[in-house]
């Protein structure tokens, strides 16, 4: 059985929402990191200093937010009826976050 394709109108929406959710996830990760170092938690600076850890967390949180957003909008049910499995739209929504994080890591 072949996997069904995500309809074209959803692709643009998923990519745009992925960028917005990445921004939200990145800001929340940076805020938690700033609070951890500002609160004087021992070892916090060493634990969050590597940028790749922040990038990984931002991508993971973005994927979770995309899944929650799809579920909240009841789009997962529609996509399941069209034959699209859950990982496909979540992956499409997470691609902008992964791309931007790779771009940011290259710039560092």
C-alpha angles and dihedrals in degrees: 000000000000123000116253121239124248109250114255097244090058094050095064092044092049093050093048093046089046090058092048093047091047089055090051092047093046093050092048092049091049091047092051090047091050092048092049093052093040093051091057096240106176113251093007094120093052093044097052100030096093108085093213091067091055090046092051092049092048091053093046092048090047091054090050092048091049090052092048091047093050091048093046092053091045089236093129090065091051092047091048089054088053090052098256114138121224099252093059100064091038090054092047090051091049096049094084091052092049092046094049093046091051089049091050092049090052090052093053 
